[in-house]
Amino acid sequence: MAKNHNQNQNQTMSREKAGRKGGEKTSRKYDQEHFENIGQKGGEKTSQEYSQKHFEDIGQKGGETTSEEYNQEHFEEIGKKGGETTAEEHDQEFYEEIGQKGGRSSGNGSRNN
């Protein structure tokens, strides 16, 4: 375990606390762009190493696991929260625009009843 040199040398920090302190120090040292660049490089490398089918398979497994772990009520609740958040963050113009896009992609905005 890591020693905490700011306190008594005989006391040790938990791994969790040492990790948190290290993470905080790293966050102060580097800016957001640095972490975005690392993420971008990692994503590119991963996409080169695995096929589209691999990502489809793990997405399918994740979706199945999630649907097994949660019931209909859970999905209704998170859907409602998402809808409420979206409504708070967007105005009428946003909904008109996405409505028009949806209409164009489903047959020029007309419904076949």
Phi and psi in radians as a Rosetta constraint file:
Dihedral C 1 N 2 CA 2 C 2 CIRCULARHARMONIC -1.292 0.35
Dihedral N 2 CA 2 C 2 N 3 CIRCULARHARMONIC 2.469 0.35
Dihedral C 2 N 3 CA 3 C 3 CIRCULARHARMONIC -1.491 0.35
Dihedral N 3 CA 3 C 3 N 4 CIRCULARHARMONIC 2.463 0.35
Dihedral C 3 N 4 CA 4 C 4 CIRCULARHARMONIC -1.662 0.35
Dihedral N 4 CA 4 C 4 N 5 CIRCULARHARMONIC 1.783 0.35
Dihedral C 4 N 5 CA 5 C 5 CIRCULARHARMONIC -1.321 0.35
Dihedral N 5 CA 5 C 5 N 6 CIRCULARHARMONIC -0.158 0.35
Dihedral C 5 N 6 CA 6 C 6 CIRCULARHARMONIC -1.476 0.35
Dihedral N 6 CA 6 C 6 N 7 CIRCULARHARMONIC -0.231 0.35
Dihedral C 6 N 7 CA 7 C 7 CIRCULARHARMONIC -2.109 0.35
Dihedral N 7 CA 7 C 7 N 8 CIRCULARHARMONIC -2.872 0.35
Dihedral C 7 N 8 CA 8 C 8 CIRCULARHARMONIC -0.999 0.35
Dihedral N 8 CA 8 C 8 N 9 CIRCULARHARMONIC 2.315 0.35
Dihedral C 8 N 9 CA 9 C 9 CIRCULARHARMONIC -1.091 0.35
Dihedral N 9 CA 9 C 9 N 10 CIRCULARHARMONIC -0.363 0.35
Dihedral C 9 N 10 CA 10 C 10 CIRCULARHARMONIC -1.451 0.35
Dihedral N 10 CA 10 C 10 N 11 CIRCULARHARMONIC -0.207 0.35
Dihedral C 10 N 11 CA 11 C 11 CIRCULARHARMONIC -1.588 0.35
Dihedral N 11 CA 11 C 11 N 12 CIRCULARHARMONIC 2.467 0.35
Dihedral C 11 N 12 CA 12 C 12 CIRCULARHARMONIC -2.048 0.35
Dihedral N 12 CA 12 C 12 N 13 CIRCULARHARMONIC 2.660 0.35
Dihedral C 12 N 13 CA 13 C 13 CIRCULARHARMONIC -1.573 0.35
Dihedral N 13 CA 13 C 13 N 14 CIRCULARHARMONIC 2.675 0.35
Dihedral C 13 N 14 CA 14 C 14 CIRCULARHARMONIC -1.236 0.35
Dihedral N 14 CA 14 C 14 N 15 CIRCULARHARMONIC 2.782 0.35
Dihedral C 14 N 15 CA 15 C 15 CIRCULARHARMONIC -1.045 0.35
Dihedral N 15 CA 15 C 15 N 16 CIRCULARHARMONIC -0.686 0.35
Dihedral C 15 N 16 CA 16 C 16 CIRCULARHARMONIC -1.072 0.35
Dihedral N 16 CA 16 C 16 N 17 CIRCULARHARMONIC -0.817 0.35
Dihedral C 16 N 17 CA 17 C 17 CIRCULARHARMONIC -1.169 0.35
Dihedral N 17 CA 17 C 17 N 18 CIRCULARHARMONIC -0.724 0.35
Dihedral C 17 N 18 CA 18 C 18 CIRCULARHARMONIC -1.084 0.35
Dihedral N 18 CA 18 C 18 N 19 CIRCULARHARMONIC -0.730 0.35
Dihedral C 18 N 19 CA 19 C 19 CIRCULARHARMONIC -1.124 0.35
Dihedral N 19 CA 19 C 19 N 20 CIRCULARHARMONIC -0.723 0.35
Dihedral C 19 N 20 CA 20 C 20 CIRCULARHARMONIC -1.111 0.35
Dihedral N 20 CA 20 C 20 N 21 CIRCULARHARMONIC -0.770 0.35
Dihedral C 20 N 21 CA 21 C 21 CIRCULARHARMONIC -1.115 0.35
Dihedral N 21 CA 21 C 21 N 22 CIRCULARHARMONIC -0.716 0.35
Dihedral C 21 N 22 CA 22 C 22 CIRCULARHARMONIC -1.122 0.35
Dihedral N 22 CA 22 C 22 N 23 CIRCULARHARMONIC -0.713 0.35
Dihedral C 22 N 23 CA 23 C 23 CIRCULARHARMONIC -1.125 0.35
Dihedral N 23 CA 23 C 23 N 24 CIRCULARHARMONIC -0.709 0.35
Dihedral C 23 N 24 CA 24 C 24 CIRCULARHARMONIC -1.141 0.35
Dihedral N 24 CA 24 C 24 N 25 CIRCULARHARMONIC -0.713 0.35
Dihedral C 24 N 25 CA 25 C 25 CIRCULARHARMONIC -1.126 0.35
Dihedral N 25 CA 25 C 25 N 26 CIRCULARHARMONIC -0.737 0.35
Dihedral C 25 N 26 CA 26 C 26 CIRCULARHARMONIC -1.108 0.35
Dihedral N 26 CA 26 C 26 N 27 CIRCULARHARMONIC -0.715 0.35
Dihedral C 26 N 27 CA 27 C 27 CIRCULARHARMONIC -1.072 0.35
Dihedral N 27 CA 27 C 27 N 28 CIRCULARHARMONIC -0.653 0.35
Dihedral C 27 N 28 CA 28 C 28 CIRCULARHARMONIC -1.260 0.35
Dihedral N 28 CA 28 C 28 N 29 CIRCULARHARMONIC -0.535 0.35
Dihedral C 28 N 29 CA 29 C 29 CIRCULARHARMONIC -1.315 0.35
Dihedral N 29 CA 29 C 29 N 30 CIRCULARHARMONIC -0.622 0.35
Dihedral C 29 N 30 CA 30 C 30 CIRCULARHARMONIC -2.037 0.35
Dihedral N 30 CA 30 C 30 N 31 CIRCULARHARMONIC 2.623 0.35
Dihedral C 30 N 31 CA 31 C 31 CIRCULARHARMONIC -1.600 0.35
Dihedral N 31 CA 31 C 31 N 32 CIRCULARHARMONIC 3.031 0.35
Dihedral C 31 N 32 CA 32 C 32 CIRCULARHARMONIC -1.011 0.35
Dihedral N 32 CA 32 C 32 N 33 CIRCULARHARMONIC -0.707 0.35
Dihedral C 32 N 33 CA 33 C 33 CIRCULARHARMONIC -1.038 0.35
Dihedral N 33 CA 33 C 33 N 34 CIRCULARHARMONIC -0.662 0.35
Dihedral C 33 N 34 CA 34 C 34 CIRCULARHARMONIC -1.036 0.35
Dihedral N 34 CA 34 C 34 N 35 CIRCULARHARMONIC -0.839 0.35
Dihedral C 34 N 35 CA 35 C 35 CIRCULARHARMONIC -1.203 0.35
Dihedral N 35 CA 35 C 35 N 36 CIRCULARHARMONIC -0.594 0.35
Dihedral C 35 N 36 CA 36 C 36 CIRCULARHARMONIC -1.126 0.35
Dihedral N 36 CA 36 C 36 N 37 CIRCULARHARMONIC -0.715 0.35
Dihedral C 36 N 37 CA 37 C 37 CIRCULARHARMONIC -1.109 0.35
Dihedral N 37 CA 37 C 37 N 38 CIRCULARHARMONIC -0.742 0.35
Dihedral C 37 N 38 CA 38 C 38 CIRCULARHARMONIC -1.076 0.35
Dihedral N 38 CA 38 C 38 N 39 CIRCULARHARMONIC -0.796 0.35
Dihedral C 38 N 39 CA 39 C 39 CIRCULARHARMONIC -1.078 0.35
Dihedral N 39 CA 39 C 39 N 40 CIRCULARHARMONIC -0.718 0.35
Dihedral C 39 N 40 CA 40 C 40 CIRCULARHARMONIC -1.078 0.35
Dihedral N 40 CA 40 C 40 N 41 CIRCULARHARMONIC -0.824 0.35
Dihedral C 40 N 41 CA 41 C 41 CIRCULARHARMONIC -1.097 0.35
Dihedral N 41 CA 41 C 41 N 42 CIRCULARHARMONIC -0.740 0.35
Dihedral C 41 N 42 CA 42 C 42 CIRCULARHARMONIC -1.110 0.35
Dihedral N 42 CA 42 C 42 N 43 CIRCULARHARMONIC -0.733 0.35
Dihedral C 42 N 43 CA 43 C 43 CIRCULARHARMONIC -1.117 0.35
Dihedral N 43 CA 43 C 43 N 44 CIRCULARHARMONIC -0.723 0.35
Dihedral C 43 N 44 CA 44 C 44 CIRCULARHARMONIC -1.138 0.35
Dihedral N 44 CA 44 C 44 N 45 CIRCULARHARMONIC -0.762 0.35
Dihedral C 44 N 45 CA 45 C 45 CIRCULARHARMONIC -1.109 0.35
Dihedral N 45 CA 45 C 45 N 46 CIRCULARHARMONIC -0.758 0.35
Dihedral C 45 N 46 CA 46 C 46 CIRCULARHARMONIC -1.111 0.35
Dihedral N 46 CA 46 C 46 N 47 CIRCULARHARMONIC -0.734 0.35
Dihedral C 46 N 47 CA 47 C 47 CIRCULARHARMONIC -1.184 0.35
Dihedral N 47 CA 47 C 47 N 48 CIRCULARHARMONIC -0.432 0.35
Dihedral C 47 N 48 CA 48 C 48 CIRCULARHARMONIC -1.342 0.35
Dihedral N 48 CA 48 C 48 N 49 CIRCULARHARMONIC -0.528 0.35
Dihedral C 48 N 49 CA 49 C 49 CIRCULARHARMONIC -1.496 0.35
Dihedral N 49 CA 49 C 49 N 50 CIRCULARHARMONIC -0.372 0.35
Dihedral C 49 N 50 CA 50 C 50 CIRCULARHARMONIC -2.166 0.35
Dihedral N 50 CA 50 C 50 N 51 CIRCULARHARMONIC 2.617 0.35
Dihedral C 50 N 51 CA 51 C 51 CIRCULARHARMONIC -1.444 0.35
Dihedral N 51 CA 51 C 51 N 52 CIRCULARHARMONIC 2.910 0.35
Dihedral C 51 N 52 CA 52 C 52 CIRCULARHARMONIC -1.027 0.35
Dihedral N 52 CA 52 C 52 N 53 CIRCULARHARMONIC -0.681 0.35
Dihedral C 52 N 53 CA 53 C 53 CIRCULARHARMONIC -1.048 0.35
Dihedral N 53 CA 53 C 53 N 54 CIRCULARHARMONIC -0.672 0.35
Dihedral C 53 N 54 CA 54 C 54 CIRCULARHARMONIC -1.015 0.35
Dihedral N 54 CA 54 C 54 N 55 CIRCULARHARMONIC -0.833 0.35
Dihedral C 54 N 55 CA 55 C 55 CIRCULARHARMONIC -1.186 0.35
Dihedral N 55 CA 55 C 55 N 56 CIRCULARHARMONIC -0.626 0.35
Dihedral C 55 N 56 CA 56 C 56 CIRCULARHARMONIC -1.116 0.35
Dihedral N 56 CA 56 C 56 N 57 CIRCULARHARMONIC -0.739 0.35
Dihedral C 56 N 57 CA 57 C 57 CIRCULARHARMONIC -1.114 0.35
Dihedral N 57 CA 57 C 57 N 58 CIRCULARHARMONIC -0.802 0.35
Dihedral C 57 N 58 CA 58 C 58 CIRCULARHARMONIC -1.230 0.35
Dihedral N 58 CA 58 C 58 N 59 CIRCULARHARMONIC -0.562 0.35
Dihedral C 58 N 59 CA 59 C 59 CIRCULARHARMONIC -1.130 0.35
Dihedral N 59 CA 59 C 59 N 60 CIRCULARHARMONIC -0.727 0.35
Dihedral C 59 N 60 CA 60 C 60 CIRCULARHARMONIC -1.087 0.35
Dihedral N 60 CA 60 C 60 N 61 CIRCULARHARMONIC -0.822 0.35
Dihedral C 60 N 61 CA 61 C 61 CIRCULARHARMONIC -1.091 0.35
Dihedral N 61 CA 61 C 61 N 62 CIRCULARHARMONIC -0.730 0.35
Dihedral C 61 N 62 CA 62 C 62 CIRCULARHARMONIC -1.100 0.35
Dihedral N 62 CA 62 C 62 N 63 CIRCULARHARMONIC -0.745 0.35
Dihedral C 62 N 63 CA 63 C 63 CIRCULARHARMONIC -1.109 0.35
Dihedral N 63 CA 63 C 63 N 64 CIRCULARHARMONIC -0.723 0.35
Dihedral C 63 N 64 CA 64 C 64 CIRCULARHARMONIC -1.144 0.35
Dihedral N 64 CA 64 C 64 N 65 CIRCULARHARMONIC -0.762 0.35
Dihedral C 64 N 65 CA 65 C 65 CIRCULARHARMONIC -1.081 0.35
Dihedral N 65 CA 65 C 65 N 66 CIRCULARHARMONIC -0.768 0.35
Dihedral C 65 N 66 CA 66 C 66 CIRCULARHARMONIC -1.087 0.35
Dihedral N 66 CA 66 C 66 N 67 CIRCULARHARMONIC -0.759 0.35
Dihedral C 66 N 67 CA 67 C 67 CIRCULARHARMONIC -1.203 0.35
Dihedral N 67 CA 67 C 67 N 68 CIRCULARHARMONIC -0.456 0.35
Dihedral C 67 N 68 CA 68 C 68 CIRCULARHARMONIC -1.326 0.35
Dihedral N 68 CA 68 C 68 N 69 CIRCULARHARMONIC -0.547 0.35
Dihedral C 68 N 69 CA 69 C 69 CIRCULARHARMONIC -1.480 0.35
Dihedral N 69 CA 69 C 69 N 70 CIRCULARHARMONIC -0.386 0.35
Dihedral C 69 N 70 CA 70 C 70 CIRCULARHARMONIC -2.152 0.35
Dihedral N 70 CA 70 C 70 N 71 CIRCULARHARMONIC 2.624 0.35
Dihedral C 70 N 71 CA 71 C 71 CIRCULARHARMONIC -1.715 0.35
Dihedral N 71 CA 71 C 71 N 72 CIRCULARHARMONIC 3.074 0.35
Dihedral C 71 N 72 CA 72 C 72 CIRCULARHARMONIC -0.983 0.35
Dihedral N 72 CA 72 C 72 N 73 CIRCULARHARMONIC -0.694 0.35
Dihedral C 72 N 73 CA 73 C 73 CIRCULARHARMONIC -1.039 0.35
Dihedral N 73 CA 73 C 73 N 74 CIRCULARHARMONIC -0.698 0.35
Dihedral C 73 N 74 CA 74 C 74 CIRCULARHARMONIC -1.046 0.35
Dihedral N 74 CA 74 C 74 N 75 CIRCULARHARMONIC -0.821 0.35
Dihedral C 74 N 75 CA 75 C 75 CIRCULARHARMONIC -1.191 0.35
Dihedral N 75 CA 75 C 75 N 76 CIRCULARHARMONIC -0.614 0.35
Dihedral C 75 N 76 CA 76 C 76 CIRCULARHARMONIC -1.119 0.35
Dihedral N 76 CA 76 C 76 N 77 CIRCULARHARMONIC -0.728 0.35
Dihedral C 76 N 77 CA 77 C 77 CIRCULARHARMONIC -1.133 0.35
Dihedral N 77 CA 77 C 77 N 78 CIRCULARHARMONIC -0.803 0.35
Dihedral C 77 N 78 CA 78 C 78 CIRCULARHARMONIC -1.246 0.35
Dihedral N 78 CA 78 C 78 N 79 CIRCULARHARMONIC -0.532 0.35
Dihedral C 78 N 79 CA 79 C 79 CIRCULARHARMONIC -1.143 0.35
Dihedral N 79 CA 79 C 79 N 80 CIRCULARHARMONIC -0.720 0.35
Dihedral C 79 N 80 CA 80 C 80 CIRCULARHARMONIC -1.128 0.35
Dihedral N 80 CA 80 C 80 N 81 CIRCULARHARMONIC -0.780 0.35
Dihedral C 80 N 81 CA 81 C 81 CIRCULARHARMONIC -1.056 0.35
Dihedral N 81 CA 81 C 81 N 82 CIRCULARHARMONIC -0.753 0.35
Dihedral C 81 N 82 CA 82 C 82 CIRCULARHARMONIC -1.094 0.35
Dihedral N 82 CA 82 C 82 N 83 CIRCULARHARMONIC -0.741 0.35
Dihedral C 82 N 83 CA 83 C 83 CIRCULARHARMONIC -1.113 0.35
Dihedral N 83 CA 83 C 83 N 84 CIRCULARHARMONIC -0.721 0.35
Dihedral C 83 N 84 CA 84 C 84 CIRCULARHARMONIC -1.132 0.35
Dihedral N 84 CA 84 C 84 N 85 CIRCULARHARMONIC -0.755 0.35
Dihedral C 84 N 85 CA 85 C 85 CIRCULARHARMONIC -1.104 0.35
Dihedral N 85 CA 85 C 85 N 86 CIRCULARHARMONIC -0.757 0.35
Dihedral C 85 N 86 CA 86 C 86 CIRCULARHARMONIC -1.078 0.35
Dihedral N 86 CA 86 C 86 N 87 CIRCULARHARMONIC -0.735 0.35
Dihedral C 86 N 87 CA 87 C 87 CIRCULARHARMONIC -1.114 0.35
Dihedral N 87 CA 87 C 87 N 88 CIRCULARHARMONIC -0.622 0.35
Dihedral C 87 N 88 CA 88 C 88 CIRCULARHARMONIC -1.238 0.35
Dihedral N 88 CA 88 C 88 N 89 CIRCULARHARMONIC -0.545 0.35
Dihedral C 88 N 89 CA 89 C 89 CIRCULARHARMONIC -1.615 0.35
Dihedral N 89 CA 89 C 89 N 90 CIRCULARHARMONIC -0.234 0.35
Dihedral C 89 N 90 CA 90 C 90 CIRCULARHARMONIC -2.220 0.35
Dihedral N 90 CA 90 C 90 N 91 CIRCULARHARMONIC 2.676 0.35
Dihedral C 90 N 91 CA 91 C 91 CIRCULARHARMONIC -1.782 0.35
Dihedral N 91 CA 91 C 91 N 92 CIRCULARHARMONIC -3.105 0.35
Dihedral C 91 N 92 CA 92 C 92 CIRCULARHARMONIC -0.998 0.35
Dihedral N 92 CA 92 C 92 N 93 CIRCULARHARMONIC -0.681 0.35
Dihedral C 92 N 93 CA 93 C 93 CIRCULARHARMONIC -1.043 0.35
Dihedral N 93 CA 93 C 93 N 94 CIRCULARHARMONIC -0.676 0.35
Dihedral C 93 N 94 CA 94 C 94 CIRCULARHARMONIC -1.039 0.35
Dihedral N 94 CA 94 C 94 N 95 CIRCULARHARMONIC -0.821 0.35
Dihedral C 94 N 95 CA 95 C 95 CIRCULARHARMONIC -1.185 0.35
Dihedral N 95 CA 95 C 95 N 96 CIRCULARHARMONIC -0.607 0.35
Dihedral C 95 N 96 CA 96 C 96 CIRCULARHARMONIC -1.127 0.35
Dihedral N 96 CA 96 C 96 N 97 CIRCULARHARMONIC -0.738 0.35
Dihedral C 96 N 97 CA 97 C 97 CIRCULARHARMONIC -1.135 0.35
Dihedral N 97 CA 97 C 97 N 98 CIRCULARHARMONIC -0.825 0.35
Dihedral C 97 N 98 CA 98 C 98 CIRCULARHARMONIC -1.230 0.35
Dihedral N 98 CA 98 C 98 N 99 CIRCULARHARMONIC -0.509 0.35
Dihedral C 98 N 99 CA 99 C 99 CIRCULARHARMONIC -1.133 0.35
Dihedral N 99 CA 99 C 99 N 100 CIRCULARHARMONIC -0.723 0.35
Dihedral C 99 N 100 CA 100 C 100 CIRCULARHARMONIC -1.150 0.35
Dihedral N 100 CA 100 C 100 N 101 CIRCULARHARMONIC -0.722 0.35
Dihedral C 100 N 101 CA 101 C 101 CIRCULARHARMONIC -1.082 0.35
Dihedral N 101 CA 101 C 101 N 102 CIRCULARHARMONIC -0.772 0.35
Dihedral C 101 N 102 CA 102 C 102 CIRCULARHARMONIC -1.098 0.35
Dihedral N 102 CA 102 C 102 N 103 CIRCULARHARMONIC -0.697 0.35
Dihedral C 102 N 103 CA 103 C 103 CIRCULARHARMONIC -1.116 0.35
Dihedral N 103 CA 103 C 103 N 104 CIRCULARHARMONIC -0.729 0.35
Dihedral C 103 N 104 CA 104 C 104 CIRCULARHARMONIC -1.139 0.35
Dihedral N 104 CA 104 C 104 N 105 CIRCULARHARMONIC -0.686 0.35
Dihedral C 104 N 105 CA 105 C 105 CIRCULARHARMONIC -1.356 0.35
Dihedral N 105 CA 105 C 105 N 106 CIRCULARHARMONIC -0.259 0.35
Dihedral C 105 N 106 CA 106 C 106 CIRCULARHARMONIC -1.915 0.35
Dihedral N 106 CA 106 C 106 N 107 CIRCULARHARMONIC 0.339 0.35
Dihedral C 106 N 107 CA 107 C 107 CIRCULARHARMONIC 2.020 0.35
Dihedral N 107 CA 107 C 107 N 108 CIRCULARHARMONIC 0.850 0.35
Dihedral C 107 N 108 CA 108 C 108 CIRCULARHARMONIC 1.032 0.35
Dihedral N 108 CA 108 C 108 N 109 CIRCULARHARMONIC 0.534 0.35
Dihedral C 108 N 109 CA 109 C 109 CIRCULARHARMONIC 1.401 0.35
Dihedral N 109 CA 109 C 109 N 110 CIRCULARHARMONIC -0.044 0.35
Dihedral C 109 N 110 CA 110 C 110 CIRCULARHARMONIC -1.706 0.35
Dihedral N 110 CA 110 C 110 N 111 CIRCULARHARMONIC 2.584 0.35
Dihedral C 110 N 111 CA 111 C 111 CIRCULARHARMONIC -1.836 0.35
Dihedral N 111 CA 111 C 111 N 112 CIRCULARHARMONIC 2.421 0.35
Dihedral C 111 N 112 CA 112 C 112 CIRCULARHARMONIC -1.716 0.35
Dihedral N 112 CA 112 C 112 N 113 CIRCULARHARMONIC 1.850 0.35
